[in-house]
Amino acid sequence: MTERKPVGIGLVGFGTIGAGVVKVLQRNAEVIEQRLGFPLRLVRIADIDTATDRGVDVSHLRFDADSDGLIRDPEVDIVVELVGGYDFARKLILGAIDAGKHVATANKALLALHGKEIFDAAARQSVEVAFEASVGGGIPILRSLREGLNANRIESVHGIMNGTTNYILTEMEKTGEAFDVVVKRAQDLGYAEADPTFDIEGIDAAHKLTLLVAMAYGAELTYKEVPTEGISDLAPIDFDAARELGFRIKLLGIAKARRGEDGSERIEPRVHPTMIPATSLLANVDGAMNAVAVTGDIVGRTLFYGAGAGELPTASALVSDLIEIAREVRRGGAGRVAPLSYLPGELGPKPLIPMGEIVGRYYLRFTAVDRPGVLAHITSVLGEREISIESVIQKERADSAGSVPVLIMTHPAREWAIRSALEIIDRLDDVTAPTVLVRIEEEL
């Protein structure tokens, strides 16, 4: 006869996502039990705010601020960490692991910085740390990399992994409004935080890409090693130019593997605004949606699309982790899948490809004084570094300072040459503002 004893859940952090987890566990309790053969039971909740109404009935549960007591509670088999941040969350997760409890979390920032310490601790204690909700919200991208695509060598990952920035870029393109105007609207609608720095500077996407790189390539790194650029320098003119040239602009997290004939492998991780062909599937992911394209050497190109954030999509991913861990609890740990896809002994640092080695086409927006000879000065510097020009667009309208935008699309060039040229060009008397650079990815 199938064991019907419940697996107990303890939830620490009862904010928006925590309330979503409670809703999913309550709403879909019957179907979850049908799939597991036993119930998932929420045992208790801990949060420093015990007074606010979250819109769910938890009157039958123990609900207090005692997270330590929750971790020690013998009825709690799995601890869900939803407090966010670094220090307290790290202490909480390590404490739960030390107590022999499995953990589910959506905290990509913590794992992108302290993942090795946490996963090593979990391995020593033979417990699970599950984190499907940390990347892509409700999109099952991590489980797909870990299990569905594990027969492949991953060739590349391209992802729109931050709904806030995707909303901002979509609105700037659609309305022609300035960056600051659209950011304010995103804040009013709840898409952007009061301080949107983590989103608009690409840091959130870099956190997520760090986890994807580990799972795709077995590479240990922290998000601080990922070259990262945000979207705040973009202006409406850049979207107009992209449209004219057959592209759209997206903030992408990109990871590629470059393999030598001797079997060595170097990884190329980066996050930055990118022009991609308007006909590509990723280019047509708009608003606050997310999508990740993964190319495997066997399966070819795959695309995972869906809501990348929000109460219920993220809760869906978290509860899917709880279901998988609960199965392992009942099986006594047999058949566990390595959390980062590779066995712990196969994970390790891998050499990264410097940004200067990247070869591709570039869109450059110069701001220059409107007088004869300026374009010749700019193209001369580019030519000295063997950067050939595919097209030039010089807009006629001058700003209040008498400057005009000059838009240049290059042929393929090495990034170190582009950067070297821009250092000189931006110091020219004729150039009145730092050059805006957008890389072009054409393989999508």
N, C-alpha and C positions, 0 to 999 in steps of 0.2 A: 504494500500500500504506500502511496506517495506521502512523503512527510509534509504535513500542512502547517507546521509551526512557522510563525511569521519571522521575517528578517527585520530587525529593528533599525530605524533611521533616526539620527539626531541631526538637527539643522541648526547651524550657527550662522547668524546673519539673516534677519527677517525683513529685508527690504523688498524692492520690487520683484527681483528674481526669486527670492525666498518665498514670497507669497505665491508666485507662479508655480513653484515646486509643490507647495501644499495643494494648490488647485488641481494640478495634474494627478497627484497621488489620490486625491479625493474623487475627482471626476471619473478617472479611468481605473479605479481600483479593481473592478471586476475583470476587465480585459487583461490587466497586468497579471492578476492571479491566474487567469486562464492560460497565459503564456508561460508563467513560471511553475505553476502547480502548487504555489503557496503564496500567502499575502506579503506585500511590503507594507510595514506598519510604521508610521511616523510616531516615535515614542516621546520625543520632547524637543523643545526649541529654546535657543538661548540668543538673547539680543539685549543690548543695553537699554533700548527703548521698549518697554513692555506696555506702554499706554496707548500708542497709536493704533487705530483701527485699520487693518490691512485688507478688509473686505472678505476675509475667510474666517470660518468658525474654527477656532482652536481651543474652545472652552474645555474640551475633554482632555487636553494635553497638558503636560507640565511645561510652563512657559515662564522663564525667568532669565536673569542675567548671568547665570552660573555656567559658563562654558567649560570650566575645568570639571565641574560635576557631571556635565553631559558626557565629556570624554570618558570619565571613569564609570559611567553608568553601565552595569552588566547587560542591560536590555538593549543597549545601542551597539549594533554590529558595524554600521557604516556612519561616518561623520561627513556631513555636507558642509564645506567651508564656503561661505558667501559674504565674508566681511570685506574682502578686497584689500588692496594695499600690500605692504611688504612685511613689516616687523611683526605685528600681531598675528597676521595670517600665517607667517612662517612658523612662529612659535606654536600656534594652534595645531597646524598640520603635523609638525614634528612630534608634538605631544600626543596627538591621536595615534600616530604610527607607533610611538613608543609604548602606548597602551594596548597595542595589538589590534587597533581598529583600522578598517579600510577607509579610504577617503575619496570623495568626489568633489571637484572644485571647478569653477569657471575662471580662476585667477591666472590668466595668461601672463600678466606682468610678473607675478611671483615666480612662475615656472620658467619664464624667459631669463630670469636672473639667478634663481636658486634651484633650478630644476635638478641639477646633478646631485646636490646634497639631499634633496627630498627623495628622489628615486633610489639613490643608494641606501638611504635609511629604510625605505619600504622593502627593498630587496632583502636586507638583513632580517627584517621582521616577517618576511613572507606575507606581506599584505599588498593590496592594490592601491594605486593612486590613479584615478580616472579623471579625465579632463576634456571630454568631447566638447563641452560647452565653451571652452576657452577660445576656440577658433571657429568663426562662421556661424555662431548662434545655433540655429536649428539644422544647419547643413551637416550631414554626417561625413565630413571630409577626413577627420582623423581616423575614424574606424575604417573608412574606405582605403586610406593609405596603409593602415596597419594590417588589414585583412584582405580586402577586396583586390588590392593591386600588389600584393606582396610577392607575386611571381615575376614582377617586372624590375628591371633597372629603371629608375626614374630619370628621365632626361631633362625635364623642366617642370617648373611650377610657376604659374602666373595667376595672381589673385587680386581681386577687388575685395579687400578684407576689412574695410571700415565704412559703415553705412553713413556716418556723418559726412565724411569727405565726399563720398559718392553723391550724396544729396546736394552738397554745395556745388560740385562741379556740374552736375546735371542742370541745376537752376541757373548758374552763371551762363552756361551755353544756351539755355532756352530763353532766358529773359534779357540777356545782355547787361545785367546789373553787375556792379562792382563787388569784389570779394567781401568787403566789410558789410555791405547791405545784405548779402545772402547769408552770411554767418549770423547776423542778428535775427533774420527770419528763422534760421535753423534753431537758434536758441529759443525763440518764442514758441516754436512748434514742439520743442522737447527733443529734437534730434541732436542738438549740441549742448554740452555742459556750459555753465556760466564761465568757466575757464576751459576753452576748447583746445588748449595747447597739445595735449597728447594725441588728439585726432588730427588736427590740421598740420602739425609738424611731422606726421608719419610715425610717431613713436608707437602708437597702438598697433599699427600694421606691422612694425618691426618686431614687436613682442610675438605676434602670431606667426610671422614668417620664421622666427627662431625655432618654434616648435615644429613647423612643417619641414624645415631643413633637417632637424634631428630625425624625423620620422622617414623622410625621403632618402636621406643619405647616410644616416648613422653618425652625423657630425655633431659633436658637442661644441656649442658656442653660446655666448650670451648676446642679447639684443644690442649691446653696446658695440659689438663687432660688425654689425650690419650697417653699411653705408645708407644713410637715411636723409631724405629731403622732403619737405612739406609742400603745400599748395599755395601758401600765402603770397607768393610773388606773381601769381597768374592774374591776368587782366582780361576783360572781354575781347580785346583785339586778338588774343592768342586763340580763343575759341573760334573767332571768325576765320582766322588763318587756317586753323586745323580743318574747318569745314571746307574751305576752298581747296585744300590739298587732299581731301578724301580721308581725313582722320578724325578721331575724337580723342579727348584728353581724359585719362583716368589715373588715379593714384594706384599704382600697382606694387605689390610685393612680388619679387621675381627671384627665383632660384634656379640655377642651371649647374650641371656637372660637366666638367671637361676632363676626359679620361685620356691618359697617355698610352702609348703602345706597350709600355711596361706594366700596365694595369694600375698605375697610380691615378689618383683622382683629386682634382681640385674643385672647390665649390665657389660659385658666384652668387652670393646673396645681396640683394639691394632693394630699397624702397624709394620710389620717387614718382613724380608726375610723368606720364608717358603718353605719347601719341601712338594710337593703335588704329589699324585700318577700320574704317566705318562699317565695313561689311562683316567684320569678325563678330563671333558670338559675344565675347566679353565687352565689345564696344557698345552693345545694345542692352547692357545691364544698367538700369537707371534708378534714380531715386535712392532710397536707403537700402536697396538690396545688395547682396554680396554674391560673388561667384568665384570659383577657383577652377582653373584649367590645369590638368595634370597630364603630362605626356609620358607614357611608358614605352620601353623598347619593344614590348610584345603587343600591348593593347592599343597603342597609338594615343590619340588625343581623347581625353574624357573631360566632361564639364559638370561641375556641381554648383547648383544655383538655389538660392532661397533667402529667407529673412536672416540677416546676419546678427540681429540683436532683438531686444524686446523681451517682455516678461515671459510669454508662453513659448516662443521658439527656443529661447535659451533654456527654459525649464524642461522642454521636450528633450533636449540633449542631455541635461543633467539626469533626468529620470531614466533615460536609456542607459546611462552609466550605472545607475543604481540597480537596474534589472540585471545587467551583465555581472556586476559584482555579486549580487544575491545568488546567481547561479553558481558562482565559484565558491561562495560560502557553503552552499549545500553539497557541492562536489568535493569539498575539502581542499580546494586549490588545484585540483588536477586539471591539466590542459590550459593553464593560464597563458595568455598571450602577452609578450613583453610590451610594456606600456608605450615605449618609443619605437616599436616595431622590430628593432634590432635587439638581440640578446645583450645584456649589460656588458659582457666582455668584448663585444664587437663595437660598442660605442666609444668614440674618442675624438680628440681634436683632429681636424683635417685642414690642410692648407687652403686658404681663401685666395681667390683671384683678385688682385688689386683693381680698383676702379680704372686706373690708368691704362690697363691692358684691354679694356672693353673696346670693341670696334662696332660702330654703327653709324646711322645717319642722325643728324642733330638739327633741331629747329632752334634758331637763335634770334632773340629780339633785342636789337640795339636801340638806345635812345640817344640821338645825336643832334647837334646844331644843324639847322636847315641852311646850309650854304654849300657852294660847289667844292668838290674834292673830298668831302667827308667819306663817301662810299669807297672812294679809291684808297683812302687811308686804311679803312677796315679790311677791305679785300686784300690789300698788300700784306698785312700782318698774317692773315689766314694763309695766303699763298706761300709765304716764307716757311710755313710749317706743313706744306704740302697738303693743305686742306682745300679740296676743290668744291666749288659752289654749284649746286644744282639749279637753284632759282633765287631771285631777289625780288622782294616787294618793298617799295618805298612809299609809305603812306604820305599823302599830301598835307593833311591837317597838322598844324603845329600847335603845341600847347602854349600856355601863358608865358613860358620861358623861351619860346622860339625853337623848341626841340621837336623832332619828328621821329616816329618809330621806323626802323629799318629791319625788315624781316628777311632772314636768310635761311635757306634749307641747304644743308651740305650733302655731298656724296659721302659714302662710308669713310670714317676717319677714326683714328685711335683717340681715346679720351684724353690721354696725357697731352696730345698735341692741341686738342680743343682748349683744354684748361690753360695751357701755356700761352696760347694766343689771346685768350680772354683776359688774362692778367695784364697783358700789354695794352690791349684795346681799351679796357676800362680805365686806364690811366691817360688816354689821349685827351687833349684839351677839347676836342670836338665831341666827345662822348660825355653825356651829362648824368647818366644813371647806370648802375650795375646791369650788366647783360643778363637777360633771362634765358635759361637753357632748358629745353625739353628734349629728352631722348626719344627715339622712335624705335618701336618694336614691330617688326613686319612679319614675323613668323606666325602670328596668331590668325 
